[in-house]
Amino acid sequence: MREYRIHKNRTGYFSGLLSFSLISILLFSSCNNFNNKKLEDNLSKKKTAYKLDIEKTEIIWNAYKTNDKIKVEGSFNKFSFDREDQSFDSVYNLIDGLQFSINSLSSSSGDSIRDLNLKDYFFKYLTQDFRINGVLGRPINDSIDVIFTIFGKKRVIRLSFVNYVIPTSPSFDQVVELKGKINLAKQFNAMKAYNSIHERCIDLHKGADGVSKTWKEVVVNVRTVIINTSFDRIKNH
C-alpha cells in the first residue's frame, strides 16, 4: 500500500489549495449561471409546440350482448386526422376543430366471423362508404363535444376529456383520452343498423336465460399521445 505524505510547507500548500478551490468554484458558478441563463432565454424565445402522434393513437369500442351484458371489445386500425403534421401552441388549440376519419372496415374484434357480420350487417347501414367522419370541439373542463357526420347529418356527442403529462416522459409529452357512451337509437338514430346486426346475431346474443339481447349503448375510448416538439429545439440550442 502506497503512503502519501503531506508537504512540509503546510501553510503555503493549504493556502495554494484554498486559492485554487475558490477560483474553481467561481468559474463553475459563472459557467452554470451562463448555462441556466441560456436555457431560460431559449425557453422564453421558443414557443411551446404540440403535435399529435398518430402512431400512438388507439380507438377502442365496447359493445354488449345478452341480459348479463357481456362485453365485446374491438378497435379501429385505420384512421386519419387533418393535423397529423401540424404543431400548435397548446394542446387545447391542437384538439379544437381537429377533423378525423375512421375506416370502419378496419374494425377488429379478434373474431373474423364477427368482424364480417359487423361489416355487412352493421357498418354498412351506419356509415357512408364505410367512413366515420367528425370534428372535435374545444375541451371544456372535463368534457368535450364530438360532432359526428352520419349520412350527411351531424350528431353531437359529449364525451369525457382527460389530459395529463406522462410522468416518465423527459420531454413532458402528454396523453389525451376521450371516453363515453353512444346510444345508437337516441343519439345516432341508427336503428336500421342496430336492427340489422341484432337480427343477424339473434342466436349468438342469447344468454343463459334464453333471451337474445343486443344493447343499444356502445362505449368508445380514444387515447392518443401529444408530443412536445419544442423540447428538442430548446435542448439543442
Contacts in CASP RR format, 6 or more apart in sequence:
PFRMAT RR
TARGET T0000
AUTHOR 0000-0000-0000
METHOD contacts of the structure
MODEL  1
MREYRIHKNRTGYFSGLLSFSLISILLFSSCNNFNNKKLEDNLSKKKTAY
KLDIEKTEIIWNAYKTNDKIKVEGSFNKFSFDREDQSFDSVYNLIDGLQF
SINSLSSSSGDSIRDLNLKDYFFKYLTQDFRINGVLGRPINDSIDVIFTI
FGKKRVIRLSFVNYVIPTSPSFDQVVELKGKINLAKQFNAMKAYNSIHER
CIDLHKGADGVSKTWKEVVVNVRTVIINTSFDRIKNH
6 13 0 8 1.000
7 13 0 8 1.000
38 237 0 8 1.000
39 234 0 8 1.000
42 234 0 8 1.000
42 237 0 8 1.000
43 234 0 8 1.000
46 230 0 8 1.000
46 233 0 8 1.000
46 234 0 8 1.000
46 237 0 8 1.000
47 89 0 8 1.000
47 230 0 8 1.000
48 89 0 8 1.000
48 90 0 8 1.000
48 228 0 8 1.000
48 230 0 8 1.000
49 87 0 8 1.000
49 88 0 8 1.000
49 89 0 8 1.000
49 228 0 8 1.000
49 229 0 8 1.000
49 230 0 8 1.000
49 233 0 8 1.000
50 87 0 8 1.000
50 88 0 8 1.000
50 89 0 8 1.000
50 90 0 8 1.000
50 91 0 8 1.000
50 94 0 8 1.000
50 174 0 8 1.000
50 226 0 8 1.000
50 227 0 8 1.000
50 228 0 8 1.000
50 229 0 8 1.000
51 85 0 8 1.000
51 86 0 8 1.000
51 87 0 8 1.000
51 88 0 8 1.000
51 94 0 8 1.000
51 226 0 8 1.000
51 227 0 8 1.000
51 229 0 8 1.000
52 81 0 8 1.000
52 83 0 8 1.000
52 84 0 8 1.000
52 94 0 8 1.000
52 98 0 8 1.000
52 224 0 8 1.000
52 225 0 8 1.000
52 226 0 8 1.000
52 227 0 8 1.000
53 173 0 8 1.000
53 224 0 8 1.000
53 225 0 8 1.000
53 226 0 8 1.000
53 227 0 8 1.000
54 80 0 8 1.000
54 81 0 8 1.000
54 84 0 8 1.000
54 224 0 8 1.000
56 224 0 8 1.000
56 225 0 8 1.000
57 79 0 8 1.000
57 222 0 8 1.000
57 223 0 8 1.000
57 224 0 8 1.000
57 225 0 8 1.000
58 75 0 8 1.000
58 221 0 8 1.000
58 222 0 8 1.000
58 223 0 8 1.000
58 224 0 8 1.000
59 75 0 8 1.000
59 76 0 8 1.000
59 79 0 8 1.000
59 102 0 8 1.000
59 220 0 8 1.000
59 221 0 8 1.000
59 222 0 8 1.000
60 73 0 8 1.000
60 74 0 8 1.000
60 75 0 8 1.000
60 220 0 8 1.000
60 221 0 8 1.000
60 222 0 8 1.000
60 223 0 8 1.000
61 73 0 8 1.000
61 74 0 8 1.000
61 75 0 8 1.000
61 76 0 8 1.000
61 107 0 8 1.000
61 218 0 8 1.000
61 219 0 8 1.000
61 220 0 8 1.000
61 221 0 8 1.000
62 71 0 8 1.000
62 72 0 8 1.000
62 73 0 8 1.000
62 74 0 8 1.000
62 218 0 8 1.000
62 219 0 8 1.000
62 220 0 8 1.000
62 221 0 8 1.000
63 71 0 8 1.000
63 72 0 8 1.000
63 214 0 8 1.000
63 215 0 8 1.000
63 218 0 8 1.000
64 70 0 8 1.000
64 71 0 8 1.000
64 72 0 8 1.000
64 214 0 8 1.000
64 215 0 8 1.000
64 217 0 8 1.000
65 72 0 8 1.000
65 201 0 8 1.000
65 204 0 8 1.000
65 205 0 8 1.000
65 213 0 8 1.000
65 214 0 8 1.000
65 215 0 8 1.000
66 205 0 8 1.000
66 206 0 8 1.000
66 207 0 8 1.000
66 208 0 8 1.000
66 211 0 8 1.000
66 212 0 8 1.000
66 213 0 8 1.000
67 207 0 8 1.000
67 209 0 8 1.000
67 211 0 8 1.000
67 213 0 8 1.000
68 207 0 8 1.000
68 208 0 8 1.000
69 215 0 8 1.000
70 207 0 8 1.000
72 109 0 8 1.000
72 114 0 8 1.000
73 109 0 8 1.000
74 107 0 8 1.000
74 108 0 8 1.000
74 109 0 8 1.000
74 110 0 8 1.000
75 107 0 8 1.000
75 108 0 8 1.000
76 102 0 8 1.000
76 103 0 8 1.000
76 104 0 8 1.000
76 106 0 8 1.000
76 107 0 8 1.000
76 108 0 8 1.000
76 132 0 8 1.000
77 106 0 8 1.000
77 107 0 8 1.000
77 108 0 8 1.000
78 102 0 8 1.000
78 103 0 8 1.000
78 105 0 8 1.000
78 106 0 8 1.000
79 100 0 8 1.000
79 101 0 8 1.000
79 102 0 8 1.000
79 103 0 8 1.000
79 106 0 8 1.000
80 100 0 8 1.000
80 101 0 8 1.000
81 98 0 8 1.000
81 99 0 8 1.000
81 100 0 8 1.000
82 98 0 8 1.000
82 99 0 8 1.000
82 100 0 8 1.000
83 94 0 8 1.000
83 98 0 8 1.000
83 99 0 8 1.000
86 94 0 8 1.000
87 229 0 8 1.000
88 94 0 8 1.000
91 163 0 8 1.000
91 174 0 8 1.000
91 176 0 8 1.000
91 226 0 8 1.000
92 138 0 8 1.000
92 139 0 8 1.000
94 226 0 8 1.000
95 136 0 8 1.000
95 137 0 8 1.000
95 138 0 8 1.000
95 139 0 8 1.000
95 144 0 8 1.000
95 176 0 8 1.000
96 136 0 8 1.000
96 137 0 8 1.000
96 138 0 8 1.000
96 139 0 8 1.000
97 135 0 8 1.000
97 136 0 8 1.000
97 137 0 8 1.000
97 138 0 8 1.000
98 135 0 8 1.000
98 136 0 8 1.000
98 137 0 8 1.000
99 133 0 8 1.000
99 134 0 8 1.000
99 135 0 8 1.000
99 136 0 8 1.000
100 133 0 8 1.000
100 134 0 8 1.000
100 135 0 8 1.000
100 136 0 8 1.000
101 131 0 8 1.000
101 132 0 8 1.000
101 133 0 8 1.000
101 134 0 8 1.000
102 131 0 8 1.000
102 132 0 8 1.000
102 133 0 8 1.000
103 130 0 8 1.000
103 131 0 8 1.000
104 119 0 8 1.000
104 123 0 8 1.000
104 126 0 8 1.000
104 127 0 8 1.000
104 130 0 8 1.000
104 131 0 8 1.000
104 132 0 8 1.000
105 119 0 8 1.000
105 123 0 8 1.000
105 130 0 8 1.000
107 115 0 8 1.000
107 118 0 8 1.000
107 119 0 8 1.000
107 123 0 8 1.000
108 115 0 8 1.000
109 115 0 8 1.000
109 118 0 8 1.000
117 197 0 8 1.000
117 200 0 8 1.000
117 201 0 8 1.000
118 197 0 8 1.000
119 130 0 8 1.000
121 196 0 8 1.000
121 197 0 8 1.000
121 199 0 8 1.000
121 200 0 8 1.000
121 201 0 8 1.000
122 193 0 8 1.000
122 194 0 8 1.000
122 196 0 8 1.000
122 197 0 8 1.000
123 130 0 8 1.000
123 193 0 8 1.000
124 130 0 8 1.000
124 193 0 8 1.000
124 196 0 8 1.000
125 190 0 8 1.000
125 192 0 8 1.000
125 193 0 8 1.000
125 196 0 8 1.000
126 132 0 8 1.000
126 150 0 8 1.000
126 188 0 8 1.000
126 190 0 8 1.000
126 193 0 8 1.000
127 150 0 8 1.000
127 151 0 8 1.000
128 151 0 8 1.000
128 152 0 8 1.000
132 148 0 8 1.000
133 148 0 8 1.000
133 149 0 8 1.000
134 146 0 8 1.000
134 147 0 8 1.000
134 148 0 8 1.000
134 149 0 8 1.000
135 146 0 8 1.000
135 147 0 8 1.000
136 144 0 8 1.000
136 145 0 8 1.000
136 146 0 8 1.000
136 147 0 8 1.000
137 144 0 8 1.000
137 145 0 8 1.000
137 146 0 8 1.000
137 147 0 8 1.000
138 144 0 8 1.000
139 161 0 8 1.000
139 163 0 8 1.000
140 161 0 8 1.000
141 161 0 8 1.000
142 160 0 8 1.000
142 161 0 8 1.000
142 162 0 8 1.000
143 158 0 8 1.000
143 159 0 8 1.000
143 160 0 8 1.000
143 161 0 8 1.000
144 158 0 8 1.000
144 159 0 8 1.000
144 160 0 8 1.000
144 161 0 8 1.000
144 178 0 8 1.000
145 156 0 8 1.000
145 157 0 8 1.000
145 158 0 8 1.000
145 159 0 8 1.000
146 156 0 8 1.000
146 157 0 8 1.000
146 158 0 8 1.000
146 159 0 8 1.000
146 178 0 8 1.000
147 154 0 8 1.000
147 155 0 8 1.000
147 156 0 8 1.000
148 154 0 8 1.000
148 155 0 8 1.000
148 156 0 8 1.000
148 157 0 8 1.000
148 188 0 8 1.000
149 155 0 8 1.000
150 188 0 8 1.000
150 189 0 8 1.000
150 190 0 8 1.000
153 189 0 8 1.000
155 187 0 8 1.000
155 188 0 8 1.000
155 189 0 8 1.000
157 180 0 8 1.000
157 182 0 8 1.000
157 187 0 8 1.000
159 178 0 8 1.000
159 179 0 8 1.000
159 180 0 8 1.000
159 220 0 8 1.000
160 177 0 8 1.000
160 178 0 8 1.000
160 179 0 8 1.000
160 180 0 8 1.000
161 176 0 8 1.000
161 177 0 8 1.000
161 178 0 8 1.000
162 175 0 8 1.000
162 176 0 8 1.000
162 177 0 8 1.000
162 179 0 8 1.000
163 174 0 8 1.000
163 175 0 8 1.000
163 176 0 8 1.000
163 177 0 8 1.000
164 174 0 8 1.000
164 175 0 8 1.000
165 172 0 8 1.000
165 173 0 8 1.000
165 174 0 8 1.000
165 175 0 8 1.000
166 172 0 8 1.000
166 173 0 8 1.000
166 174 0 8 1.000
166 175 0 8 1.000
166 225 0 8 1.000
169 228 0 8 1.000
170 231 0 8 1.000
171 227 0 8 1.000
171 228 0 8 1.000
171 231 0 8 1.000
171 232 0 8 1.000
172 228 0 8 1.000
172 231 0 8 1.000
173 225 0 8 1.000
173 226 0 8 1.000
173 227 0 8 1.000
173 228 0 8 1.000
174 225 0 8 1.000
174 226 0 8 1.000
174 228 0 8 1.000
175 223 0 8 1.000
175 224 0 8 1.000
175 225 0 8 1.000
175 226 0 8 1.000
176 223 0 8 1.000
176 224 0 8 1.000
176 225 0 8 1.000
176 226 0 8 1.000
177 221 0 8 1.000
177 222 0 8 1.000
177 223 0 8 1.000
178 220 0 8 1.000
178 221 0 8 1.000
178 222 0 8 1.000
178 223 0 8 1.000
179 219 0 8 1.000
179 220 0 8 1.000
179 221 0 8 1.000
179 222 0 8 1.000
180 219 0 8 1.000
180 220 0 8 1.000
180 221 0 8 1.000
181 217 0 8 1.000
181 218 0 8 1.000
181 219 0 8 1.000
181 220 0 8 1.000
182 188 0 8 1.000
182 217 0 8 1.000
182 218 0 8 1.000
182 219 0 8 1.000
182 220 0 8 1.000
183 216 0 8 1.000
183 217 0 8 1.000
184 190 0 8 1.000
184 191 0 8 1.000
184 193 0 8 1.000
184 194 0 8 1.000
184 216 0 8 1.000
184 217 0 8 1.000
184 218 0 8 1.000
185 191 0 8 1.000
185 194 0 8 1.000
185 216 0 8 1.000
186 216 0 8 1.000
194 214 0 8 1.000
194 216 0 8 1.000
197 214 0 8 1.000
198 205 0 8 1.000
198 212 0 8 1.000
198 214 0 8 1.000
201 214 0 8 1.000
202 212 0 8 1.000
203 212 0 8 1.000
205 212 0 8 1.000
205 213 0 8 1.000
205 214 0 8 1.000
206 212 0 8 1.000
207 213 0 8 1.000
END
